[in-house]
């Protein structure tokens, strides 16, 4: 266990702290969410057996998602003819497709995610100043709160949709009372198997619950990864601002020489921009899927909410409201953290200009011009360079989903 002990009273670093414990603030929840579904980066030194175990978990999770999607998609194509029921099943199938793409992206970007985690660990290890560490801790805790709220709504939606709603609706009796079964949330095409008979009905029901848990875990895990990485970058940018403000007069933990302080600041700025670029690369597919998929899902859920309100099905109404909030919060987190990082990158240039740069010896102040220029054209979090992750984009997603909802209501009424 790495520990740093500094006892000089004049230095605000005079405290004993555990790097690994602080590191957990940033990534612990991510590991809890992603490791059980095989989306957490493998160690480079794992054995062949552990590697095969990871591959087996990936196959099982993908198969469980396919267990939801394929039979229901066949059922929708071959056996459904009611427009409302088709739309009611299209939304969940769209959510499954989103989960498949996000899960594939998390696995495909494994090496990049590992690099990001190592970058975060290195930053925690190299942070010695008490004030800098408090900034990082504050932002890491904020990221954890975002993840916690996201998980609460997402798993709340899972509980309502897969458990509360089926049990509230009760069982259906057919064939003059000879056949009683609980309807599945993802109906199965009868050309594959008749899931109305016991024990097939019970087996399919609980496997679908497990599959739904995997799907919701993928969405929560992807969102949590974005929050953790973005808030770490935001925290490091705040630390860099503190360094820039002490460039002229120095600080007890910084170098005594102005040239050395300037060198460290520029190196740290480049390092942070590299991390932001890495985060953008990791979130490339996830962001596109969230923006496109959530626009459609929010449109469908809005339609379900209106229809359930008219039929007074309160359990279905509450379920759809919960799912709508969870999806809205997911896309809001992505856009909000993108806005935070973008604004903080611009603030680097503002702070560089506002310090007493005229007191720097010689022409050293000219070095700040490059930092100001880089801040004005700094790296931003985007959805595959198609959309910038910002509050404006979030507003566009909401407006687009409402526009689609109006079109859908017009076509179905």
C-alpha positions as CSV (number, residue, x, y, z in Angstrom):
1,X,0.0,0.0,0.0
2,X,1.4,3.3,-1.1
3,X,1.5,6.0,1.5
4,X,3.1,9.4,1.7
5,X,4.1,10.9,5.0
6,X,5.3,14.5,5.2
7,X,5.8,16.1,8.6
8,X,7.0,19.6,7.9
9,X,4.5,21.9,9.5
10,X,5.0,24.7,7.1
11,X,3.9,22.5,4.2
12,X,0.2,22.0,3.8
13,X,1.0,18.5,2.5
14,X,1.7,17.5,6.1
15,X,-0.6,14.5,6.3
16,X,-0.6,10.8,5.9
17,X,-2.8,9.5,3.1
18,X,-3.3,6.4,1.1
19,X,-3.1,6.7,-2.7
20,X,-5.1,3.5,-3.3
21,X,-7.9,4.6,-1.0
22,X,-8.2,7.9,-2.8
23,X,-8.1,6.1,-6.1
24,X,-11.2,4.1,-5.1
25,X,-13.1,7.4,-5.0
26,X,-12.7,7.6,-8.8
27,X,-13.1,4.0,-10.0
28,X,-14.6,1.8,-7.3
29,X,-18.2,2.1,-8.4
30,X,-17.1,1.6,-12.0
31,X,-15.3,-1.6,-11.1
32,X,-18.4,-2.9,-9.2
33,X,-20.6,-2.3,-12.2
34,X,-18.4,-3.4,-15.0
35,X,-16.4,-6.3,-13.6
36,X,-19.4,-8.7,-13.1
37,X,-20.4,-8.3,-16.7
38,X,-16.8,-8.8,-18.0
39,X,-16.4,-5.2,-19.2
40,X,-13.7,-4.1,-16.7
41,X,-10.2,-4.1,-18.3
42,X,-8.3,-7.3,-17.6
43,X,-4.9,-7.1,-15.9
44,X,-2.0,-7.5,-18.3
45,X,-0.6,-10.3,-16.1
46,X,-3.6,-12.5,-15.7
47,X,-3.4,-16.3,-16.4
48,X,-4.9,-18.1,-19.4
49,X,-7.6,-19.5,-17.2
50,X,-8.7,-16.0,-16.1
51,X,-8.6,-14.8,-19.7
52,X,-10.9,-17.7,-20.7
53,X,-13.2,-16.9,-17.8
54,X,-13.5,-13.3,-19.0
55,X,-14.3,-14.5,-22.5
56,X,-16.9,-16.9,-21.1
57,X,-18.6,-14.0,-19.2
58,X,-18.6,-11.9,-22.4
59,X,-20.3,-14.8,-24.3
60,X,-22.8,-15.4,-21.5
61,X,-23.8,-11.7,-21.3
62,X,-24.1,-11.3,-25.0
63,X,-26.2,-14.5,-25.2
64,X,-28.5,-13.3,-22.5
65,X,-29.1,-10.1,-24.4
66,X,-29.7,-12.1,-27.5
67,X,-32.1,-14.2,-25.5
68,X,-34.2,-11.1,-25.0
69,X,-33.9,-9.6,-28.4
70,X,-34.1,-12.4,-31.0
71,X,-37.3,-14.3,-29.9
72,X,-39.1,-11.0,-29.3
73,X,-38.0,-9.6,-32.7
74,X,-39.3,-12.7,-34.4
75,X,-42.6,-12.4,-32.4
76,X,-43.0,-8.8,-33.5
77,X,-42.5,-9.6,-37.2
78,X,-44.6,-12.8,-37.4
79,X,-47.3,-12.6,-34.8
80,X,-48.1,-8.9,-33.9
81,X,-50.5,-6.9,-35.9
82,X,-51.7,-4.3,-33.4
83,X,-50.0,-0.9,-33.9
84,X,-49.8,0.0,-30.2
85,X,-48.4,-3.3,-29.2
86,X,-45.8,-3.2,-31.9
87,X,-44.7,0.3,-30.7
88,X,-44.8,-0.9,-27.1
89,X,-42.3,-3.7,-28.0
90,X,-40.2,-1.6,-30.3
91,X,-39.0,0.6,-27.4
92,X,-37.6,-2.3,-25.3
93,X,-36.0,-3.9,-28.4
94,X,-34.3,-0.6,-29.2
95,X,-32.9,-0.5,-25.6
96,X,-31.5,-4.0,-26.1
97,X,-29.8,-2.9,-29.3
98,X,-28.3,0.1,-27.5
99,X,-26.9,-2.3,-24.8
100,X,-25.3,-4.6,-27.4
101,X,-23.5,-1.7,-29.1
102,X,-22.3,-0.2,-25.8
103,X,-21.2,-3.5,-24.4
104,X,-19.2,-4.2,-27.6
105,X,-17.7,-0.7,-27.4
106,X,-16.6,-1.3,-23.7
107,X,-14.9,-4.6,-24.7
108,X,-13.4,-3.2,-27.9
109,X,-12.0,-0.1,-26.0
110,X,-10.5,-2.3,-23.2
111,X,-6.9,-1.1,-23.8
112,X,-7.9,2.5,-23.9
113,X,-10.0,2.2,-20.7
114,X,-7.0,0.5,-19.0
115,X,-4.8,3.4,-20.1
116,X,-7.3,5.8,-18.6
117,X,-7.4,4.0,-15.3
118,X,-3.6,3.9,-15.2
119,X,-3.5,7.6,-15.9
120,X,-5.9,8.3,-13.0
121,X,-3.8,6.1,-10.7
122,X,-0.7,8.0,-11.7
123,X,-2.3,11.4,-11.0
124,X,-3.4,10.3,-7.5
125,X,0.1,9.0,-6.8
126,X,1.8,12.2,-7.9
127,X,-0.6,14.5,-6.2
128,X,1.3,15.6,-3.0
129,X,-0.2,19.0,-2.1
130,X,-3.1,19.0,0.3
131,X,-5.1,21.6,-1.6
132,X,-4.7,19.8,-4.9
133,X,-5.8,16.5,-3.4
134,X,-8.8,18.1,-1.8
135,X,-9.8,19.4,-5.3
136,X,-9.5,15.9,-6.8
137,X,-11.4,14.3,-3.9
138,X,-14.2,16.8,-4.2
139,X,-14.6,16.1,-7.9
140,X,-14.3,12.3,-7.5
141,X,-17.1,12.4,-4.9
142,X,-19.2,14.4,-7.3
143,X,-18.6,11.8,-10.0
144,X,-19.7,9.1,-7.5
145,X,-22.9,11.0,-6.8
146,X,-23.7,11.1,-10.5
147,X,-23.1,7.4,-10.8
148,X,-25.2,6.7,-7.7
149,X,-28.2,8.6,-9.0
150,X,-27.9,7.0,-12.4
151,X,-27.8,3.6,-10.9
152,X,-30.8,4.4,-8.7
153,X,-33.0,5.3,-11.6
154,X,-31.7,2.7,-13.9
155,X,-32.1,-0.2,-11.5
156,X,-35.4,1.3,-10.3
157,X,-36.6,1.1,-13.9
158,X,-35.5,-2.5,-14.0
159,X,-37.3,-3.4,-10.8
160,X,-40.6,-1.8,-12.0
161,X,-40.4,-3.2,-15.6
162,X,-39.3,-6.8,-14.9
163,X,-40.8,-7.4,-11.5
164,X,-43.4,-5.0,-10.3
165,X,-45.3,-4.7,-13.6
166,X,-45.6,-8.5,-14.4
167,X,-46.7,-9.3,-10.8
168,X,-49.1,-6.4,-10.8
169,X,-50.7,-7.5,-14.1
170,X,-51.2,-11.0,-12.7
171,X,-51.7,-14.2,-14.7
172,X,-53.7,-14.8,-17.8
173,X,-56.1,-17.8,-18.1
174,X,-56.8,-19.4,-21.5
175,X,-58.4,-22.5,-23.0
176,X,-61.3,-22.4,-20.7
177,X,-59.2,-22.3,-17.6
178,X,-56.8,-25.1,-18.6
179,X,-53.9,-22.8,-19.2
180,X,-52.7,-20.1,-16.8
181,X,-49.5,-18.2,-17.3
182,X,-47.8,-14.9,-16.5
183,X,-47.2,-12.8,-19.7
184,X,-43.5,-12.2,-20.5
185,X,-42.3,-8.6,-20.8
186,X,-40.4,-9.8,-24.0
187,X,-42.9,-12.2,-25.7
188,X,-41.4,-15.2,-27.4
189,X,-42.4,-16.3,-30.9
190,X,-44.4,-19.6,-30.8
191,X,-42.5,-20.8,-33.9
192,X,-39.6,-21.2,-31.5
193,X,-41.3,-22.4,-28.3
194,X,-44.6,-22.0,-26.6
195,X,-43.6,-20.1,-23.4
196,X,-47.1,-20.2,-21.9
197,X,-46.7,-23.7,-20.4
198,X,-45.1,-24.4,-17.0
199,X,-42.2,-24.7,-16.3
200,X,-41.1,-23.1,-19.5
201,X,-43.0,-19.9,-18.6
202,X,-41.2,-19.6,-15.2
203,X,-37.8,-20.4,-16.7
204,X,-38.2,-17.8,-19.4
205,X,-39.5,-15.2,-16.9
206,X,-36.5,-15.5,-14.6
207,X,-33.9,-15.7,-17.4
208,X,-35.4,-12.5,-18.9
209,X,-35.1,-10.9,-15.5
210,X,-31.4,-11.8,-15.4
211,X,-31.0,-10.6,-19.0
212,X,-32.7,-7.3,-18.1
213,X,-30.4,-6.8,-15.2
214,X,-27.4,-7.3,-17.6
215,X,-28.8,-4.7,-20.0
216,X,-29.4,-2.1,-17.3
217,X,-26.0,-2.8,-15.8
218,X,-24.3,-2.1,-19.2
219,X,-26.1,1.2,-19.5
220,X,-25.3,2.2,-15.9
221,X,-21.7,1.1,-16.3
222,X,-21.1,3.0,-19.5
223,X,-22.6,6.2,-17.9
224,X,-20.5,5.7,-14.8
225,X,-17.3,5.4,-16.8
226,X,-18.0,8.6,-18.6
227,X,-18.7,10.4,-15.3
228,X,-15.6,9.1,-13.6
229,X,-13.2,10.0,-16.4
230,X,-14.7,13.4,-17.2
231,X,-14.8,14.5,-13.5
232,X,-11.2,13.4,-13.1
233,X,-10.2,15.5,-16.1
234,X,-12.3,18.4,-14.6
235,X,-10.5,18.0,-11.2
236,X,-7.0,18.0,-12.9
237,X,-8.0,21.2,-14.8
238,X,-8.9,22.8,-11.5
239,X,-5.5,21.8,-10.0
240,X,-3.8,23.2,-13.1
241,X,-5.6,26.5,-12.5
242,X,-4.2,26.6,-9.0
243,X,-0.7,26.1,-10.4
244,X,-1.1,28.9,-13.0
245,X,-2.3,31.3,-10.3
246,X,1.0,30.6,-8.4
247,X,3.2,30.8,-11.4
248,X,4.6,34.2,-10.7
249,X,5.1,34.0,-6.9
250,X,5.4,30.2,-6.6
251,X,4.1,27.9,-3.9
252,X,5.7,25.8,-1.2
253,X,5.4,22.6,-3.2
254,X,6.3,24.1,-6.6
255,X,9.8,24.7,-8.0
256,X,11.6,27.9,-6.9
257,X,12.6,28.6,-10.5
258,X,10.0,30.3,-12.8
259,X,11.2,28.4,-15.8
260,X,10.7,25.1,-14.1
261,X,7.3,26.1,-12.8
262,X,6.3,27.1,-16.4
263,X,7.6,23.8,-17.8
264,X,5.6,21.8,-15.3
265,X,2.5,23.8,-16.0
266,X,2.8,23.3,-19.8
267,X,3.5,19.6,-19.4
268,X,0.5,19.1,-17.1
269,X,-1.7,21.0,-19.6
270,X,-0.6,18.7,-22.4
271,X,-1.1,15.6,-20.2
272,X,-4.7,16.7,-19.3
273,X,-5.6,17.4,-22.9
274,X,-4.3,13.9,-23.9
275,X,-6.5,12.4,-21.2
276,X,-9.5,14.4,-22.5
277,X,-8.8,13.1,-26.0
278,X,-8.5,9.5,-24.6
279,X,-11.9,9.9,-22.8
280,X,-13.4,11.2,-26.0
281,X,-12.1,8.2,-27.9
282,X,-13.5,5.8,-25.2
283,X,-16.9,7.4,-25.3
284,X,-17.1,7.7,-29.1
285,X,-19.5,4.9,-29.8
286,X,-21.3,5.1,-26.5
287,X,-22.1,8.8,-26.9
288,X,-23.5,8.3,-30.4
289,X,-25.7,5.4,-29.3
290,X,-26.9,7.3,-26.2
291,X,-27.9,10.4,-28.3
292,X,-29.5,8.5,-31.1
293,X,-31.0,5.6,-29.0
294,X,-32.2,7.8,-26.1
295,X,-33.9,10.1,-28.6
296,X,-36.0,7.2,-29.9
297,X,-36.5,5.6,-26.5
298,X,-37.6,8.9,-24.9
299,X,-40.1,9.3,-27.8
300,X,-41.5,5.8,-27.3
301,X,-41.7,6.2,-23.5
302,X,-43.4,9.5,-23.8
303,X,-46.0,7.8,-26.1
304,X,-46.4,5.0,-23.6
305,X,-46.9,7.5,-20.7
306,X,-49.7,9.3,-22.6
307,X,-51.4,6.0,-23.5
308,X,-51.1,4.5,-20.0
309,X,-52.5,7.7,-18.5
310,X,-55.6,7.4,-20.7
311,X,-56.1,3.8,-19.7
312,X,-55.4,4.5,-16.0
313,X,-52.8,1.7,-15.7
314,X,-50.9,3.3,-12.9
315,X,-48.3,0.6,-12.5
316,X,-47.4,0.9,-16.1
317,X,-47.5,4.6,-15.9
318,X,-45.1,4.8,-13.0
319,X,-42.8,2.2,-14.7
320,X,-42.6,4.3,-17.9
321,X,-42.1,7.5,-15.9
322,X,-39.1,5.9,-14.1
323,X,-37.6,4.6,-17.3
324,X,-38.1,8.0,-18.9
325,X,-36.3,9.7,-16.0
326,X,-33.4,7.2,-16.1
327,X,-32.8,7.6,-19.8
328,X,-33.1,11.4,-19.6
329,X,-30.6,11.4,-16.7
330,X,-28.2,9.2,-18.7
331,X,-28.1,11.5,-21.7
332,X,-28.0,14.6,-19.3
333,X,-24.9,13.2,-17.5
334,X,-23.0,12.8,-20.8
335,X,-23.9,16.3,-22.0
336,X,-23.4,17.9,-18.6
337,X,-19.9,16.5,-18.0
338,X,-19.0,17.4,-21.6
339,X,-20.1,21.0,-20.9
340,X,-18.1,21.1,-17.6
341,X,-14.9,19.9,-19.2
342,X,-15.3,22.2,-22.2
343,X,-15.9,25.3,-20.0
344,X,-13.0,24.4,-17.6
345,X,-10.6,24.0,-20.6
346,X,-11.6,27.5,-21.7
347,X,-11.0,28.8,-18.2
348,X,-7.3,27.8,-18.4
349,X,-6.9,30.6,-21.0
350,X,-8.8,33.2,-19.0
351,X,-6.7,32.4,-15.8
352,X,-3.5,32.5,-17.8
353,X,-4.3,36.1,-18.9
354,X,-5.6,37.3,-15.5
355,X,-2.4,36.5,-13.5
356,X,0.3,39.0,-13.1
357,X,2.1,37.8,-16.3
358,X,3.7,41.2,-16.7
359,X,5.9,40.5,-13.6
360,X,7.5,37.4,-15.3
361,X,11.1,38.1,-16.1
362,X,12.2,38.5,-19.7
363,X,10.0,37.2,-22.4
364,X,8.7,34.2,-20.4
365,X,5.1,35.6,-20.5
366,X,5.1,34.8,-24.3
367,X,4.8,31.1,-23.3
368,X,1.3,31.8,-21.9
369,X,0.2,32.9,-25.4
370,X,0.4,29.3,-26.5
371,X,-1.6,28.1,-23.6
372,X,-4.3,30.7,-24.2
373,X,-4.5,29.7,-27.9
374,X,-4.7,26.0,-27.0
375,X,-7.5,26.8,-24.5
376,X,-9.6,28.5,-27.1
377,X,-9.3,25.5,-29.4
378,X,-9.1,22.9,-26.7
379,X,-10.2,19.3,-27.0
380,X,-13.9,18.7,-26.3
381,X,-16.0,15.6,-25.6
382,X,-18.0,14.7,-28.6
383,X,-20.2,11.9,-30.0
384,X,-17.8,10.6,-32.7
385,X,-17.2,14.3,-33.8
386,X,-20.8,14.5,-34.9
387,X,-22.2,16.2,-31.8
388,X,-20.5,18.2,-29.1
389,X,-21.5,16.9,-25.6
390,X,-23.1,20.0,-24.1
391,X,-26.3,21.3,-22.5
392,X,-27.3,22.6,-25.9
393,X,-27.1,19.1,-27.3
394,X,-29.2,17.8,-24.4
395,X,-31.8,20.3,-25.2
396,X,-31.8,19.3,-28.9
397,X,-32.3,15.6,-27.9
398,X,-35.3,16.5,-25.7
399,X,-36.8,18.7,-28.4
400,X,-36.2,16.1,-31.1
401,X,-37.8,13.3,-29.0
402,X,-40.9,15.5,-28.4
403,X,-41.1,16.3,-32.1
404,X,-41.0,12.5,-32.9
405,X,-43.6,11.9,-30.2
406,X,-46.0,14.4,-31.9
407,X,-45.5,12.8,-35.2
408,X,-46.1,9.3,-33.7
409,X,-49.3,10.5,-32.0
410,X,-50.5,12.0,-35.3
411,X,-49.9,8.8,-37.2
412,X,-51.5,6.5,-34.6
413,X,-54.7,8.5,-33.8
